[in-house]
């Protein structure tokens, strides 16, 4: 039984320009990951039970017919020793296949648990980014603000008025100079 691994690491990057959407998406991602983790945990337990079942079945088969498995017989006991039976079980193809399935399930579960920790770190990062955003930590290019525009317009008007005043004064001076001559 092979379980498909979901790669939640691809969902970790945070778009700081869309923190509201990231916060709305985070619980959904976390829930999907938690469900996948629970499924992997169930699969792991099932593989553990399957390994125990294979081990028990092989134990009985070896005890019933030791010659079929080429098990050396202990002369004093008239049967294979416990250590011989245990060693034979560990080399049987059915046991090795069940053990391999268990290791795969354990690996998937471990990866998903690691992803759960990553999602916890993502949550903390989102919290901190929202705090920084609330403190206007992130700068962005901005044009003139509405509050600044009257100041600019006022300055432009004063500048125009000053230019007009200077022109009038110059004309008056020119008239005065022209009439004096």
C-alpha positions as CSV (number, residue, x, y, z in Angstrom):
1,X,0.0,0.0,0.0
2,X,1.7,3.2,-1.1
3,X,0.3,6.5,0.0
4,X,0.7,9.7,-2.1
5,X,2.6,12.4,-0.4
6,X,1.2,15.9,-0.4
7,X,3.8,18.6,-0.6
8,X,2.7,21.3,1.7
9,X,6.1,23.0,1.6
10,X,5.0,24.5,-1.7
11,X,2.3,26.4,0.2
12,X,4.6,27.9,2.9
13,X,5.7,31.1,1.2
14,X,3.8,34.2,2.4
15,X,2.7,37.0,0.2
16,X,3.1,40.1,2.5
17,X,1.0,42.2,0.2
18,X,-2.0,39.8,0.8
19,X,-1.8,39.1,4.5
20,X,-5.6,39.0,4.8
21,X,-5.8,36.3,2.1
22,X,-2.9,34.4,3.7
23,X,-4.8,34.4,7.0
24,X,-8.0,33.2,5.4
25,X,-6.0,30.4,3.6
26,X,-3.9,29.3,6.6
27,X,-6.6,27.4,8.5
28,X,-7.7,25.6,5.4
29,X,-4.1,24.5,4.6
30,X,-3.6,23.5,8.2
31,X,-6.8,21.4,8.3
32,X,-5.8,19.6,5.0
33,X,-2.4,18.9,6.4
34,X,-3.8,17.6,9.7
35,X,-6.2,15.3,7.8
36,X,-3.3,14.0,5.7
37,X,-1.2,13.5,8.9
38,X,-4.0,11.6,10.5
39,X,-4.4,9.4,7.4
40,X,-0.7,8.7,7.4
41,X,-0.8,7.8,11.1
42,X,-3.7,5.4,10.4
43,X,-1.7,3.8,7.5
44,X,1.4,3.5,9.7
45,X,-0.5,1.7,12.4
46,X,-2.1,-0.6,9.8
47,X,1.4,-1.4,8.4
48,X,2.6,-2.1,11.9
49,X,-0.3,-4.5,12.5
50,X,0.4,-6.1,9.1
51,X,4.1,-6.7,10.0
52,X,3.1,-8.3,13.3
53,X,0.6,-10.5,11.5
54,X,3.2,-11.6,8.9
55,X,5.7,-12.3,11.7
56,X,3.1,-14.4,13.7
57,X,2.1,-16.4,10.6
58,X,5.7,-17.1,9.7
59,X,6.5,-18.1,13.3
60,X,3.7,-20.7,13.2
61,X,4.7,-21.9,9.8
62,X,8.3,-22.4,10.8
63,X,7.3,-24.2,13.9
64,X,4.9,-26.5,12.0
65,X,7.4,-27.4,9.2
66,X,11.0,-26.4,10.0
67,X,12.3,-28.4,7.1
68,X,10.4,-26.3,4.6
69,X,12.4,-23.3,5.8
70,X,15.7,-25.2,6.1
71,X,15.7,-24.5,9.9
72,X,18.4,-26.3,11.8
73,X,16.8,-28.4,14.6
74,X,18.1,-28.2,18.1
75,X,19.0,-31.7,19.2
76,X,18.0,-31.2,22.9
77,X,14.7,-29.6,22.1
78,X,13.8,-31.5,18.9
79,X,12.8,-28.2,17.3
80,X,14.5,-25.0,16.1
81,X,15.6,-22.6,18.8
82,X,13.8,-19.3,19.4
83,X,16.7,-17.3,18.0
84,X,16.8,-19.5,14.9
85,X,13.1,-18.9,14.3
86,X,13.4,-15.2,14.8
87,X,16.4,-15.0,12.4
88,X,14.4,-17.0,9.8
89,X,11.4,-14.8,10.1
90,X,13.5,-11.6,9.4
91,X,14.8,-13.0,6.1
92,X,11.5,-14.2,4.6
93,X,10.3,-12.2,1.6
94,X,6.8,-11.6,3.0
95,X,8.4,-10.2,6.2
96,X,10.8,-8.0,4.3
97,X,8.0,-6.6,2.1
98,X,5.8,-5.8,5.2
99,X,8.8,-4.2,6.9
100,X,9.5,-2.1,3.8
101,X,5.8,-1.0,3.7
102,X,6.0,0.0,7.4
103,X,9.2,2.0,6.8
104,X,7.5,3.9,3.9
105,X,4.5,4.6,6.0
106,X,6.7,5.8,8.8
107,X,8.6,8.1,6.4
108,X,5.4,9.6,5.1
109,X,4.1,10.2,8.6
110,X,7.4,11.8,9.6
111,X,7.4,14.1,6.7
112,X,3.8,15.2,7.4
113,X,4.6,15.8,11.1
114,X,7.5,17.9,9.9
115,X,5.1,19.8,7.6
116,X,2.8,20.4,10.7
117,X,5.7,22.0,12.5
118,X,6.4,24.2,9.4
119,X,2.8,25.3,9.4
120,X,3.1,26.3,13.0
121,X,6.1,28.4,12.1
122,X,4.1,29.8,9.2
123,X,1.4,30.8,11.6
124,X,3.9,32.6,13.9
125,X,5.4,34.3,10.8
126,X,1.9,35.5,9.8
127,X,1.2,36.9,13.2
128,X,4.5,38.8,13.3
129,X,4.0,40.1,9.7
130,X,0.6,41.4,10.7
131,X,2.1,43.2,13.7
132,X,4.8,44.8,11.5
133,X,2.2,45.7,8.9
134,X,0.1,47.4,11.6
135,X,3.1,49.4,12.6
136,X,3.6,50.5,9.0
137,X,6.9,48.7,8.8
138,X,6.7,47.9,5.1
139,X,7.2,50.8,2.8
140,X,5.7,51.1,-0.6
141,X,6.0,53.7,-3.3
142,X,3.4,56.4,-2.9
143,X,2.3,59.5,-4.7
144,X,1.4,62.7,-3.1
145,X,-1.1,62.2,-0.3
146,X,-4.3,64.1,-0.2
147,X,-3.1,65.9,3.0
148,X,0.1,67.0,1.2
149,X,-1.5,68.2,-2.0
150,X,-3.0,71.5,-0.5
151,X,0.5,72.3,0.7
152,X,1.9,71.8,-2.7
153,X,-0.9,73.8,-4.3
154,X,-0.5,76.5,-1.8
155,X,3.2,76.7,-2.5
156,X,2.6,76.8,-6.2
157,X,0.1,79.6,-5.8
158,X,2.5,81.6,-3.6
159,X,5.2,81.1,-6.2
160,X,3.0,82.3,-9.0
161,X,1.9,85.3,-6.9
162,X,5.5,86.1,-6.2
163,X,6.4,85.9,-9.9
164,X,3.4,88.1,-10.8
165,X,4.3,90.6,-8.1
166,X,7.9,90.8,-9.3
167,X,6.7,91.3,-12.9
168,X,4.4,94.1,-11.8
169,X,7.2,95.7,-9.7
170,X,9.5,95.5,-12.7
171,X,6.9,97.1,-15.0
172,X,6.3,99.8,-12.5
173,X,10.1,100.4,-12.2
174,X,10.4,100.4,-15.9
175,X,7.6,103.0,-16.2
176,X,9.1,105.1,-13.5
177,X,12.5,104.9,-15.2
178,X,11.0,105.6,-18.5
179,X,9.1,108.7,-17.3
180,X,12.1,110.0,-15.5
181,X,14.1,110.3,-18.6
